[in-house]
């Protein structure tokens, strides 16, 4: 469903991604790990269509479409969802109105009528319960004054309502206490299915204990330098990234 | 270039005076015209008029009808009025003059409405002498003097002690420009007695295709433990220009809340002055100017702290599109005796076009040493982070922008505490932003 080929991307003239390749099939969970500055969040931004990033080479195909030609909103409506590392606070826009607008835009794109008020509220309540999100948050301004955990749960809540085909979790586990982590993971697992693929960008093993990735990739210096099963994450947790650097060094000198 | 003409005004002034022989306002008008002749129209060299070239409005001749005119019918009044007017004390002013026939209000023991002349000549003599025209001590320019020169069928309103008005007082200004350019000079004096509680609204509507220039002076006196909310709503046609002074004196410890919404019009200047003359006064001032076309809105505010322990909070927000211009000049005075006051001021602007203009000038003049004051202003574009966040959820760029602008405006709109008025403003803003609700 997602095919990233030899992607090169830069911001402000600085090259961050330097030939990244990744293939994701429907329903797969891929973890992307890597040290700070390796390009993890850049990958998320490039996929979501953040305009500050320039793709200088390579291609991304999503469900048979050239993703790079689509605007951020078109990508979202095609079924791509980015759970932000730092969800933005938007005073004056209520969470409910925001999600309603997002959902109706997507439905319009799919040629569907806007959801009627009753069905919409039912959907909202159901998904809020899944994320154990206090109903009062829904009428408040989007993310404004939300705790770190509430913001991250709100991201997964939005994912639940919008029902994407591909979700990118950009360090969703950062800043979460263990209870919030459990709730987020439960939410993701409930919504993960054979048609819903997930990219988990993370520094740590702990979210992966819950999410069980099919593949783990190590991103370094703008490229995926090592891929493996979930045991790779455990190895990284134990040894740090140095052992990969050493391996790379050896392969270069061999 | 068209030349600026004011000479003909002398003739108009004489006409008015001779039509109103014996009026208690004769001497006031004479003094006004003397001042106008001396001061002339403000130019850009006048610091207070640096960004608003008001003399541009005087390249045409204005008619100044001296007699009561019955040119406006009921239908036009209904069209001009804001929604919910039927539930208000609806005071209609035609061409600057109070029109009792078109007005509808229910007199009761709580308030009285009469002409300024009646106030001077009758039982409100003391109020009139004490409070009338004191704004001229603060606004010393030819525009204020011009209002004094041509005020006619002006109104005095007394809100009596302990009266809690259940209906807002709505000053509905209609200008008839079907056959001539019009200069109107509405003049209103309101005295709110002790413990009274009142909401007031002003709106402006130009009926006709010629130009109107309304030059209003409204003086409001707020006494001990009284509460005033004043809403000024500007949604006129591009040929409707306006200057207005709202001069509020808090002569007793009291509470004042003002909201000024400017959406459409020609050249507009609002002076909102709050003079805190007693200890522990409290005032909240809000403004929203959401402009397009060639509309020019200049908000000048003054909070004059003359006594200790006063509190004021001021927030004005602007959205400027197309060729529009927004000006904000906010002055906070803290007099030497006004210790332990808190005064906050903020002006935030979003510029949507390359051809729009914003000038913002916060000014603090502090002569006391134990005070808390702050001011700040911003001019920017929409927040890119917020825009990206909305788009990343599938919301189209245009809709995302509209949602963010609505939210930006909402902080001011929510300060309108009269429900039908708030709804009206919300609908106007949603329409402008092409939002469904």
Contacts between the chains, C-beta under 8 A, distances in Angstrom:
chain1	res1	chain2	res2	distance
A	48	B	392	5.2
A	49	B	391	7.8
A	49	B	392	7.4
A	50	B	388	6.0
A	51	B	388	7.6
A	71	B	391	7.0
A	71	B	397	7.2
A	72	B	388	6.6
A	72	B	391	4.1
A	72	B	392	5.1
A	73	B	391	4.6
A	73	B	392	7.7
A	73	B	393	7.9
A	73	B	394	5.2
A	73	B	395	6.0
A	73	B	396	5.3
A	73	B	397	6.7
A	73	B	400	7.7
A	75	B	392	7.9
A	76	B	391	7.4
A	76	B	392	5.8
A	76	B	393	5.6
A	76	B	394	3.5
A	77	B	394	4.5
A	82	B	392	5.5
A	84	B	389	6.9
A	84	B	392	7.7
A	87	B	389	7.2
A	88	B	383	7.9
A	88	B	385	5.0
A	88	B	386	5.2
A	88	B	388	7.9
A	88	B	389	4.2
A	90	B	386	5.1
A	90	B	389	7.0
A	90	B	390	7.6
A	90	B	404	7.1
A	90	B	407	6.6
A	91	B	407	6.3
A	91	B	411	7.3
A	92	B	406	7.1
A	92	B	407	2.7
A	92	B	408	6.5
A	92	B	410	4.4
A	92	B	411	6.2
A	93	B	403	5.6
A	93	B	404	7.2
A	93	B	406	7.9
A	93	B	407	4.7
A	97	B	403	7.7
A	98	B	390	7.3
A	98	B	393	7.3
A	98	B	395	7.9
A	98	B	403	7.6
A	99	B	393	7.9
A	101	B	390	7.9
A	101	B	395	5.3
A	101	B	399	6.6
A	101	B	403	6.6
A	102	B	390	7.8
A	102	B	393	4.0
A	102	B	394	5.1
A	102	B	395	5.5
A	105	B	394	4.9
A	105	B	395	5.4
A	105	B	396	6.3
A	105	B	399	7.0
A	106	B	394	4.8
A	109	B	394	7.3
A	141	B	407	7.8
A	158	B	393	6.6
A	162	B	393	7.0
A	162	B	394	7.1
